Amino acid sequence: MSADDVKLFLSIGLDKKKAELAAKNEKVCAKLKAVIEAAGVTGGCDGPVALLLFTVATRLKTMTGVKNLKECLAYVLNGKIKTPPQVTELLTQLTKGPEIFDPKSFETACGVGVVLTEADVRKTVSKVFERNDSLLAKDRYRAMGKVFGQVRGALKFANGKVVKDVFDELLLKKLGPKTEQDKKKVKNKPKANPKGTNEEEKTDDSTNVTSLNAHQLTSLLKGRDIPWAKNSEAEMKAHRTRTGGLMRTRFPPEPNGYLHIGHAKAMNFNFGVAKKFGGVTYLRFDDTNPEAEKKEYIDNIIENVKFMGHSPWKITYSSDSFEKLYEFAVGLIKKNKAFVCHMKGEDIQDNKKLGKKQKPSPWRNRPINESLYEFERMRRGYYAEGEAILRLKMDIKHDNPNMWDIVAYRVILRPHPHTGDKWCIYPTYDYTHCIIDSLEDITHSLCTMEFENRRESYYWLLDEIDIFKPNVWEYGRLNIESNVLSKRKLKHLVMAGFVSGWDDPRLLTINGLRRRGFTAEGINAFCDAMGVSRSVVVWAPYERLEQCGRGALNHISPRRMVVLDPLKVVLTNVDEKLNIDVKSQDFPDSLGVADNKKYLVKLHSTVYIERKDFRVEANKNYFGLTPGKTVRLLHAFNITCEKYDTSADGKVSTVYCKVDLNNKKKLKKGFLHWVSAPPGKTPLTITARLYEKLFVVDRPGEEGNYLEQLNKNSLRVVQAYANPELASAKVDEHYQFERLGFFYVDPSSSPKKLVFNRTMALASGIKKRTGGKKS
C-alpha cells in the first residue's frame, strides 16, 4: 500500500478507511487513480462527488474498453448525476455506449434533468397494470414480482420508496386483500444444489416495516411458535370488542435512565407502524424497580417522546396495576404454580449453572397455604431484602433457562417514585411486562432480540393466568459505530467525568443528540432508513446518522460565514475605510425555500480567511490562495495575493492582496468564506465547539477496554470570528456555516457569549452497514 496513493485518495474527500482499502487493492487503486485523473480532481472535491467517483472505479470491471470517461464524469462533477440508478446507467454508457460522445443521448440514457412526481408515478403504475391486466387477473399476487419489475424499469430514476408505496396501494385497490388461495405457496421444482454450497442462502432481512401493507405486515410480524401462545376464539372476539379491531402497540421504557437513539428507533417502530394502520400506541413506564427509578427520568422521557414527534394514546404506569398483579400472584399460588422461596440470590445462580441437573428449591413443594401465608408476610414487611422471594413453579428441566422457576416478586424496602411507600414488595420485569401487555390489550408487543428467548415464559404466565395473549415479535437491537449505548457504560462515562453529562453532544442519548443539534426529523429519518431486522444486533455507521441529520437540517439552517482559524488579509488597493455592502441570503435559490431572507454583509479593507485556505507553496490542484493567485471571496470579489508577512515562529501572520471590485476574471473554483471588520477592530467573536466521534474504533470494547479507546480529540473548542449578522442568534437555532458544517446554538449561549455546537460537517464518506449475528 503506497502512502502517496492513500494521500491522493484522502485529498479528493474519501474517508481514511475507504482510502486505505482502495490503496491496498492493486486493481481498484489503478482504476481509482485513472478516474481521478480523468475527472481532474486531484486537488479535492465535495464528499458526495468523491463517493460517486469511488463507486465508478470499484464497479468498473476493467479500464479496458472504457469510452468517454472524462466527458461522462463531468456530469458527476457538476451534480447532474448523483443517484445510484444514474450511476448504474453511466457505467453502462462507459462500456457499451457510442465511440463518439453524444451529450443528448447520454443525458437521456442517464436521466439527467428527469424529475418524477408522485402523480407521474401513479400514472405509470396504472399503465403497467393495464398492460398486465390479464396476467394480474389470472395469477393475482403471484404476478406481483414480474409486474413490479416492469414498473421499476419504467421508473428507474424515480424515488424507490414512493414507487413501492404507490405500487402496493394501487395493487391492493385493484386485487383487494389476499385470499387464502393467494397465500398458498407455489412449489417450484428444486434446482440442483452446486456441490459444496449451503442449502440456505444468506439474505439481507432489514425491512422498513412502515412501507408494508397490512397483509405483508401480518405475515412479517410472526415470531417463533409457542404451543401455549394461542388465544381461544372467544378470547379473540372479546379482545376485538375491547379494541374495536384497532392495532395497539406500546413504547415501554423503564424509567431508570435517559433515553438514547436505540429508544428512538423503538419509538419510531411502535408509533410509526400503529399510525400507518390507524392504530394507537401507549407510552407505558415499566416501573418495577424503585431502586433505580426517578421522577426526573419519567419527566425527561415524556418530554423526549414529545420532541420526537410522537403522541401517545395514553400514558400509563405498570405500578398502577400493582394491586392486580398481586391478585394474579395469589391466584398462581392457589393453583400451585408459585411458591415463596428463601434461597439466596447467589445460591439460585449457582444452582442454575448445573443446567438440567439443578436441584429444585427446598421450598418448591411447600404447602399452598404456607406460601399464601408467607407471601402475605412479605407484603406486610416481615422480611428484610433477600430473605424471601416469590418464584413461579415452571419447568426446571426445560431447554430454556427462562423456564427455570423465575422470580416473580422480591422485597425492596424503599419508596417508589410513583406509588410512594404503599408497597414493600415489587414484581419483577419478567413477571410484569407480559401481564400489562395483556391488560392493555396490546395487539403487537414489539421488542428487541435479546427478549426472544423469553417467549416461553411470557406465554406460559399468560396461559396460567388465562388472559389474552398478545402477538410478540422481536427485532434487532441498534448499535452505532464509534459510540456506546449500554446504560452501564453510558453511566460510567458520565459519572467518571469522561463527558460533561447525560446531554453531552458526543453521546447518543436523545438529550445529547438534541444538544448537538440533531432534529427529530433527522433522527426519525435515520430510523426509517435502518428499518427493522431479525439480526440480533444491527450495526450502523455513524456517518449514516449524519447523512440523515444533514438532510433534515439543509432547509432550516440559514447560511452564515464564520472563520474558525482566522488569518488576516489586508486589501491594499482600496481606501482603508472601505465599507461595501455585499448581498447575501439565507438559502441558495436552488433549495426553493419560501421564506428566503436577503441581507447585507459588510466588506472592509481587513478580511479574515481560514488559515488552511492560504499556502505559501501549493500545486495546481490546490484551490486556495497562494502568492500570485486569484481567488473569490464568497458572494463578493476576486482577490490576488501580492505578498505575506510571517511572525517570529515562522507562521504566516498577514496576507496582502489586491481586490478586483469588478470581478473581471471569471473563476470556476477557489471560493473562500470570510469575515471582515474595519481596521483596528476585532470581528464578532464566538465560541465554536467542534465535535468528533467519541471513540477511535468502530466497536468499542469488542476488543480491549472501551475506556482506552476513547478519542482524546473528540472535542475541540475554538474562538472563531463571525460577521455581525450572527450576533442576533438565539438558543435552539440552526445555522450552516458556509464550507464548514451545520451548527446549533447551545443552551448555555447568551448575547454576550455566543456558543455554537457543530452538529456535523457538510459531507462525509458513508460506510456500508454491517449486520450482527443471525438469530
ZAMARGU-4260 file (C-alpha; in steps of 0.2 Angstrom, whole numbers, plus 5000, padded with zeros to 4 digits):
<rodrens>
0) 5000/5000/5000 | 5008/5016/4994 | 5007/5031/5006 | 5006/5043/4991 | 4990/5034/4985
5) 4982/5035/5002 | 4986/5053/5002 | 4979/5056/4985 | 4963/5047/4989 | 4961/5057/5005
10) 4964/5073/4996 | 4948/5070/4985 | 4937/5069/5000 | 4937/5050/5004 | 4937/5045/5022
15) 4953/5036/5029 | 4945/5018/5029 | 4940/5019/5010 | 4956/5027/5005 | 4967/5013/5013
20) 4955/5000/5006 | 4957/5007/4989 | 4976/5008/4990 | 4978/4990/4996 | 4969/4983/4981
25) 4980/4985/4966 | 4966/4984/4953 | 4955/4996/4962 | 4969/5008/4966 | 4974/5008/4947
30) 4956/5011/4942 | 4953/5025/4955 | 4968/5034/4950 | 4963/5034/4932 | 4945/5040/4937
35) 4953/5054/4947 | 4964/5059/4933 | 4950/5059/4920 | 4939/5069/4932 | 4953/5082/4935
40) 4950/5082/4954 | 4967/5078/4961 | 4966/5094/4972 | 4950/5088/4980 | 4931/5089/4978
45) 4915/5088/4988 | 4912/5072/4998 | 4897/5066/4989 | 4906/5068/4972 | 4921/5058/4979
50) 4910/5044/4984 | 4902/5043/4967 | 4919/5043/4959 | 4924/5029/4971 | 4909/5019/4966
55) 4913/5021/4947 | 4930/5015/4950 | 4925/5000/4961 | 4911/4994/4949 | 4921/4995/4933
60) 4927/4978/4930 | 4942/4984/4919 | 4948/5001/4911 | 4950/4991/4895 | 4937/4997/4883
65) 4931/5011/4893 | 4925/5026/4882 | 4922/5044/4885 | 4927/5043/4903 | 4931/5062/4905
70) 4915/5068/4897 | 4904/5056/4907 | 4912/5060/4924 | 4909/5079/4920 | 4891/5075/4924
75) 4896/5068/4941 | 4906/5084/4945 | 4893/5096/4940 | 4880/5087/4951 | 4869/5081/4936
80) 4872/5063/4940 | 4870/5059/4958 | 4858/5044/4961 | 4863/5026/4961 | 4852/5022/4946
85) 4860/5036/4936 | 4877/5029/4941 | 4872/5012/4935 | 4867/5019/4918 | 4883/5029/4917
90) 4893/5013/4919 | 4884/5005/4905 | 4887/5020/4894 | 4906/5019/4898 | 4907/5001/4892
95) 4893/5000/4879 | 4890/5017/4874 | 4894/5025/4857 | 4913/5028/4852 | 4909/5046/4850
100) 4902/5055/4864 | 4884/5062/4861 | 4878/5073/4876 | 4860/5072/4871 | 4859/5053/4870
105) 4870/5051/4886 | 4858/5063/4896 | 4843/5054/4890 | 4850/5037/4895 | 4856/5043/4912
110) 4840/5053/4917 | 4849/5069/4918 | 4836/5083/4922 | 4822/5070/4925 | 4810/5075/4939
115) 4796/5062/4943 | 4782/5067/4954 | 4771/5056/4964 | 4757/5059/4951 | 4769/5054/4937
120) 4772/5038/4947 | 4754/5034/4949 | 4751/5037/4930 | 4765/5025/4925 | 4760/5011/4938
125) 4742/5012/4932 | 4748/5010/4914 | 4758/4995/4918 | 4743/4987/4927 | 4733/4990/4912
130) 4746/4982/4901 | 4746/4966/4913 | 4728/4966/4916 | 4725/4948/4910 | 4741/4942/4920
135) 4735/4950/4936 | 4718/4943/4934 | 4725/4925/4932 | 4740/4925/4944 | 4735/4939/4956
140) 4748/4942/4969 | 4759/4928/4962 | 4762/4940/4947 | 4767/4954/4959 | 4786/4952/4956
145) 4785/4952/4937 | 4774/4967/4936 | 4784/4977/4949 | 4800/4973/4939 | 4791/4982/4924
150) 4786/4997/4935 | 4804/4999/4941 | 4811/4998/4923 | 4799/5011/4918 | 4803/5022/4933
155) 4821/5018/4936 | 4825/5037/4940 | 4811/5039/4952 | 4811/5038/4971 | 4811/5020/4975
160) 4801/5022/4991 | 4787/5032/4983 | 4786/5019/4969 | 4785/5005/4981 | 4771/5014/4991
165) 4761/5018/4976 | 4763/5001/4969 | 4757/4992/4985 | 4742/5005/4987 | 4736/5003/4969
170) 4739/4984/4969 | 4728/4982/4984 | 4715/4993/4977 | 4715/4983/4961 | 4715/4965/4968
175) 4708/4968/4986 | 4715/4959/5001 | 4724/4942/4999 | 4713/4927/4998 | 4718/4910/5006
180) 4722/4904/4988 | 4734/4919/4986 | 4743/4915/5002 | 4747/4897/4996 | 4765/4895/4990
185) 4768/4888/4973 | 4780/4874/4974 | 4794/4876/4961 | 4805/4862/4956 | 4820/4862/4966
190) 4836/4867/4957 | 4851/4857/4958 | 4862/4862/4973 | 4880/4865/4967 | 4892/4854/4976
195) 4900/4862/4992 | 4887/4876/4993 | 4875/4879/5008 | 4856/4874/5006 | 4851/4891/5014
200) 4856/4907/5006 | 4861/4922/5017 | 4849/4936/5014 | 4848/4954/5020 | 4832/4954/5030
205) 4832/4973/5035 | 4814/4980/5031 | 4806/4996/5033 | 4790/4990/5041 | 4781/5006/5039
210) 4782/5004/5020 | 4772/4987/5021 | 4753/4985/5018 | 4743/4977/5032 | 4744/4959/5024
215) 4763/4960/5022 | 4764/4966/5040 | 4754/4952/5047 | 4765/4939/5038 | 4781/4948/5044
220) 4777/4950/5062 | 4776/4932/5066 | 4789/4925/5079 | 4794/4908/5084 | 4778/4897/5088
225) 4775/4893/5106 | 4762/4879/5109 | 4753/4889/5123 | 4753/4905/5114 | 4736/4903/5106
230) 4720/4913/5111 | 4703/4905/5110 | 4690/4911/5098 | 4680/4918/5112 | 4695/4927/5119
235) 4699/4934/5102 | 4681/4940/5100 | 4681/4948/5117 | 4698/4957/5113 | 4692/4964/5096
240) 4676/4970/5105 | 4688/4979/5118 | 4699/4987/5105 | 4687/4990/5091 | 4699/4979/5080
245) 4712/4993/5080 | 4731/4989/5081 | 4738/4993/5098 | 4757/4994/5101 | 4767/5001/5116
250) 4783/5010/5120 | 4788/5004/5137 | 4804/5012/5144 | 4810/5008/5161 | 4812/5025/5170
255) 4829/5021/5176 | 4840/5032/5165 | 4839/5044/5150 | 4833/5038/5133 | 4846/5035/5119
260) 4845/5033/5100 | 4840/5014/5102 | 4825/5020/5111 | 4822/5032/5097 | 4821/5018/5085
265) 4809/5008/5096 | 4798/5024/5097 | 4799/5026/5078 | 4794/5007/5075 | 4780/5006/5088
270) 4772/5023/5085 | 4775/5023/5066 | 4768/5006/5062 | 4752/5009/5073 | 4749/5026/5065
275) 4751/5018/5047 | 4737/5006/5051 | 4726/5018/5060 | 4730/5011/5077 | 4736/5018/5094
280) 4752/5017/5105 | 4754/5018/5124 | 4768/5026/5132 | 4770/5014/5147 | 4783/5016/5161
285) 4788/4998/5166 | 4792/5005/5184 | 4795/4989/5194 | 4812/4993/5202 | 4811/5008/5214
290) 4830/5006/5217 | 4834/5014/5200 | 4819/5024/5195 | 4817/5043/5197 | 4804/5056/5194
295) 4817/5066/5184 | 4818/5051/5172 | 4800/5050/5170 | 4798/5068/5166 | 4813/5068/5154
300) 4806/5053/5144 | 4789/5061/5142 | 4797/5077/5136 | 4808/5067/5123 | 4794/5057/5117
305) 4785/5073/5113 | 4801/5080/5105 | 4802/5065/5093 | 4785/5070/5087 | 4775/5056/5095
310) 4758/5057/5103 | 4754/5043/5115 | 4736/5037/5115 | 4738/5035/5134 | 4752/5037/5147
315) 4752/5023/5159 | 4762/5015/5173 | 4764/4997/5177 | 4764/5002/5195 | 4746/5007/5193
320) 4742/4989/5191 | 4752/4983/5206 | 4736/4978/5215 | 4730/4967/5200 | 4747/4960/5198
325) 4747/4955/5217 | 4730/4947/5215 | 4737/4937/5200 | 4751/4931/5210 | 4740/4925/5224
330) 4730/4916/5211 | 4745/4907/5205 | 4750/4901/5222 | 4732/4894/5224 | 4735/4885/5208
335) 4751/4878/5215 | 4760/4887/5201 | 4770/4899/5213 | 4779/4897/5229 | 4788/4908/5242
340) 4807/4903/5242 | 4820/4908/5254 | 4836/4904/5244 | 4849/4917/5242 | 4851/4925/5225
345) 4869/4919/5223 | 4863/4901/5228 | 4850/4902/5215 | 4863/4907/5202 | 4875/4893/5207
350) 4861/4880/5206 | 4856/4886/5188 | 4874/4884/5182 | 4870/4865/5184 | 4858/4866/5170
355) 4845/4852/5169 | 4854/4844/5183 | 4850/4858/5195 | 4841/4853/5211 | 4823/4860/5215
360) 4822/4874/5228 | 4819/4866/5245 | 4803/4876/5247 | 4797/4871/5229 | 4784/4859/5236
365) 4779/4868/5252 | 4760/4868/5255 | 4749/4881/5246 | 4743/4888/5262 | 4760/4890/5269
370) 4766/4900/5253 | 4750/4911/5254 | 4754/4915/5272 | 4772/4919/5268 | 4768/4929/5253
375) 4756/4940/5264 | 4770/4942/5277 | 4782/4948/5263 | 4768/4961/5258 | 4767/4967/5276
380) 4786/4969/5278 | 4790/4955/5289 | 4805/4950/5279 | 4821/4960/5275 | 4828/4962/5257
385) 4834/4945/5251 | 4826/4934/5264 | 4811/4929/5254 | 4805/4929/5236 | 4790/4923/5226
390) 4795/4911/5212 | 4785/4904/5198 | 4783/4885/5198 | 4788/4882/5179 | 4799/4868/5172
395) 4817/4866/5179 | 4821/4853/5166 | 4816/4864/5151 | 4828/4868/5137 | 4825/4886/5140
400) 4833/4894/5156 | 4819/4907/5157 | 4808/4892/5162 | 4818/4888/5177 | 4806/4895/5191
405) 4809/4913/5188 | 4807/4926/5202 | 4790/4935/5202 | 4791/4946/5217 | 4805/4952/5229
410) 4807/4963/5244 | 4813/4980/5241 | 4812/4992/5257 | 4811/5009/5249 | 4798/5021/5242
415) 4793/5020/5224 | 4793/5037/5213 | 4775/5034/5208 | 4766/5024/5222 | 4776/5031/5237
420) 4778/5019/5251 | 4762/5009/5248 | 4772/4993/5244 | 4787/4984/5250 | 4787/4970/5238
425) 4789/4973/5219 | 4785/4962/5204 | 4800/4958/5193 | 4800/4965/5175 | 4798/4947/5168
430) 4783/4944/5178 | 4775/4961/5175 | 4778/4966/5157 | 4768/4952/5149 | 4753/4954/5160
435) 4752/4973/5157 | 4753/4969/5138 | 4738/4959/5140 | 4728/4970/5152 | 4731/4984/5139
440) 4726/4973/5125 | 4742/4976/5115 | 4740/4968/5098 | 4758/4968/5094 | 4771/4968/5108
445) 4787/4973/5098 | 4804/4971/5107 | 4822/4968/5104 | 4830/4951/5100 | 4838/4949/5117
450) 4820/4945/5123 | 4817/4932/5110 | 4821/4918/5122 | 4808/4924/5135 | 4794/4919/5123
455) 4791/4903/5133 | 4790/4911/5150 | 4780/4926/5143 | 4766/4915/5136 | 4767/4902/5150
460) 4762/4915/5163 | 4748/4922/5152 | 4742/4905/5149 | 4742/4900/5168 | 4733/4916/5172
465) 4721/4913/5157 | 4721/4931/5150 | 4723/4937/5132 | 4740/4934/5124 | 4747/4947/5113
470) 4757/4944/5097 | 4776/4946/5102 | 4789/4950/5088 | 4807/4954/5091 | 4819/4964/5080
475) 4837/4968/5080 | 4844/4980/5093 | 4853/4995/5086 | 4871/5000/5089 | 4880/5014/5081
480) 4899/5013/5077 | 4911/5023/5087 | 4899/5025/5102 | 4891/5015/5115 | 4873/5013/5120
485) 4874/5002/5135 | 4866/5010/5150 | 4881/5004/5161 | 4894/5011/5150 | 4885/5027/5147
490) 4883/5029/5166 | 4901/5026/5169 | 4906/5039/5156 | 4895/5052/5164 | 4899/5048/5182
495) 4918/5047/5179 | 4919/5063/5170 | 4924/5057/5153 | 4909/5068/5146 | 4901/5083/5153
500) 4884/5075/5157 | 4869/5065/5150 | 4867/5079/5137 | 4885/5079/5131 | 4884/5081/5112
505) 4896/5067/5110 | 4884/5054/5117 | 4869/5046/5108 | 4857/5050/5121 | 4842/5059/5115
510) 4847/5074/5126 | 4865/5073/5119 | 4858/5072/5101 | 4847/5087/5104 | 4861/5097/5111
515) 4872/5093/5097 | 4858/5100/5085 | 4850/5084/5078 | 4832/5087/5074 | 4818/5074/5077
520) 4815/5074/5058 | 4834/5069/5056 | 4833/5055/5069 | 4817/5048/5063 | 4824/5048/5045
525) 4839/5038/5051 | 4827/5025/5060 | 4817/5024/5044 | 4832/5021/5034 | 4839/5007/5045
530) 4822/4998/5045 | 4820/4983/5056 | 4829/4966/5055 | 4829/4949/5064 | 4848/4951/5066
535) 4852/4950/5085 | 4861/4967/5083 | 4861/4979/5069 | 4877/4990/5067 | 4875/5007/5058
540) 4890/5018/5053 | 4889/5035/5062 | 4890/5043/5045 | 4873/5037/5041 | 4866/5046/5056
545) 4875/5061/5050 | 4868/5059/5032 | 4850/5059/5038 | 4853/5073/5050 | 4861/5083/5036
550) 4846/5081/5025 | 4834/5087/5039 | 4844/5102/5043 | 4848/5108/5025 | 4831/5118/5023
555) 4830/5125/5040 | 4848/5131/5043 | 4852/5149/5036 | 4869/5151/5029 | 4882/5162/5038
560) 4900/5165/5036 | 4912/5161/5051 | 4931/5158/5051 | 4937/5145/5064 | 4956/5148/5062
565) 4957/5166/5056 | 4971/5173/5045 | 4972/5192/5042 | 4971/5198/5025 | 4974/5216/5020
570) 4966/5223/5004 | 4980/5235/4998 | 4972/5244/4983 | 4957/5252/4992 | 4954/5265/5004
575) 4957/5259/5022 | 4940/5265/5027 | 4932/5254/5013 | 4914/5250/5018 | 4904/5240/5004
580) 4888/5230/5006 | 4889/5213/4999 | 4872/5205/4995 | 4869/5188/5003 | 4854/5177/5008
585) 4849/5163/5020 | 4847/5149/5007 | 4853/5145/4989 | 4839/5148/4977 | 4841/5130/4971
590) 4833/5124/4988 | 4817/5133/4984 | 4814/5139/5002 | 4799/5150/5003 | 4805/5162/5017
595) 4822/5166/5010 | 4828/5182/5018 | 4841/5193/5010 | 4854/5203/5020 | 4869/5213/5018
600) 4887/5208/5023 | 4900/5222/5026 | 4916/5221/5017 | 4930/5232/5024 | 4949/5233/5020
605) 4953/5220/5033 | 4947/5202/5030 | 4949/5186/5039 | 4950/5169/5030 | 4953/5151/5036
610) 4972/5148/5039 | 4971/5132/5029 | 4965/5142/5014 | 4982/5150/5012 | 4998/5141/5007
615) 5015/5149/5003 | 5018/5135/4991 | 5005/5124/4983 | 5002/5113/4967 | 4990/5117/4953
620) 4976/5106/4962 | 4976/5117/4977 | 4961/5129/4975 | 4965/5141/4990 | 4975/5157/4990
625) 4994/5157/4986 | 5006/5171/4981 | 5001/5177/4964 | 4985/5168/4963 | 4967/5174/4962
630) 4953/5168/4972 | 4935/5174/4975 | 4928/5180/4992 | 4912/5170/4993 | 4897/5181/4987
635) 4910/5196/4984 | 4925/5200/4974 | 4941/5192/4967 | 4957/5195/4977 | 4975/5192/4971
640) 4989/5188/4984 | 5004/5200/4982 | 5014/5196/4997 | 5013/5190/5015 | 5022/5193/5032
645) 5027/5179/5045 | 5029/5180/5063 | 5044/5175/5074 | 5039/5157/5074 | 5038/5156/5055
650) 5019/5156/5054 | 5011/5167/5041 | 5003/5182/5051 | 4996/5193/5037 | 4992/5192/5019
655) 4992/5207/5007 | 4980/5206/4992 | 4973/5217/4978 | 4954/5216/4976 | 4945/5217/4960
660) 4929/5226/4963 | 4923/5222/4945 | 4927/5204/4945 | 4935/5204/4928 | 4942/5187/4930
665) 4929/5173/4929 | 4933/5159/4942 | 4925/5142/4942 | 4935/5136/4958 | 4943/5144/4973
670) 4929/5152/4983 | 4933/5156/5001 | 4922/5161/5015 | 4927/5176/5025 | 4924/5188/5039
675) 4928/5207/5039 | 4930/5221/5051 | 4936/5239/5050 | 4955/5241/5053 | 4959/5240/5071
680) 4943/5232/5076 | 4940/5214/5081 | 4926/5205/5072 | 4912/5197/5082 | 4920/5183/5092
685) 4910/5167/5095 | 4914/5150/5104 | 4913/5135/5092 | 4913/5118/5099 | 4920/5105/5086
690) 4914/5088/5090 | 4921/5072/5083 | 4917/5053/5086 | 4919/5048/5104 | 4929/5033/5101
695) 4943/5029/5089 | 4937/5011/5085 | 4921/5006/5076 | 4915/4994/5090 | 4921/5000/5107
700) 4925/4986/5120 | 4923/4972/5107 | 4942/4970/5108 | 4951/4978/5123 | 4945/4991/5136
705) 4932/5003/5129 | 4939/5017/5140 | 4956/5015/5132 | 4948/5018/5115 | 4941/5035/5119
710) 4945/5048/5106 | 4956/5061/5116 | 4952/5074/5102 | 4933/5071/5102 | 4930/5089/5107
715) 4940/5105/5102 | 4934/5122/5107 | 4940/5137/5097 | 4936/5156/5097 | 4930/5160/5080
720) 4927/5176/5070 | 4909/5179/5063 | 4901/5193/5053 | 4889/5204/5063 | 4873/5196/5056
725) 4876/5181/5068 | 4875/5192/5084 | 4856/5190/5085 | 4857/5171/5085 | 4846/5163/5098
730) 4847/5147/5108 | 4839/5132/5099 | 4843/5140/5081 | 4852/5130/5067 | 4864/5138/5055
735) 4875/5132/5041 | 4892/5140/5042 | 4897/5140/5024 | 4910/5127/5019 | 4912/5122/5037
740) 4896/5112/5043 | 4880/5113/5052 | 4880/5122/5069 | 4867/5124/5083 | 4866/5137/5096
745) 4870/5129/5113 | 4858/5131/5128 | 4872/5139/5138 | 4874/5153/5125 | 4870/5171/5129
750) 4870/5188/5119 | 4887/5192/5127 | 4894/5174/5124 | 4888/5165/5109 | 4891/5146/5109
755) 4889/5135/5094 | 4890/5116/5093 | 4895/5108/5077 | 4881/5096/5073 | 4891/5088/5058
760) 4902/5093/5044 | 4894/5097/5026 | 4899/5079/5020 | 4907/5063/5024 | 4911/5046/5017
765) 4896/5033/5020 | 4902/5016/5025 | 4891/5001/5021 | 4880/4995/5035 | 4886/4979/5044
770) 4874/4967/5052 | 4875/4957/5068 | 4874/4938/5070 | 4858/4930/5064 | 4847/4923/5077
</rodrens>
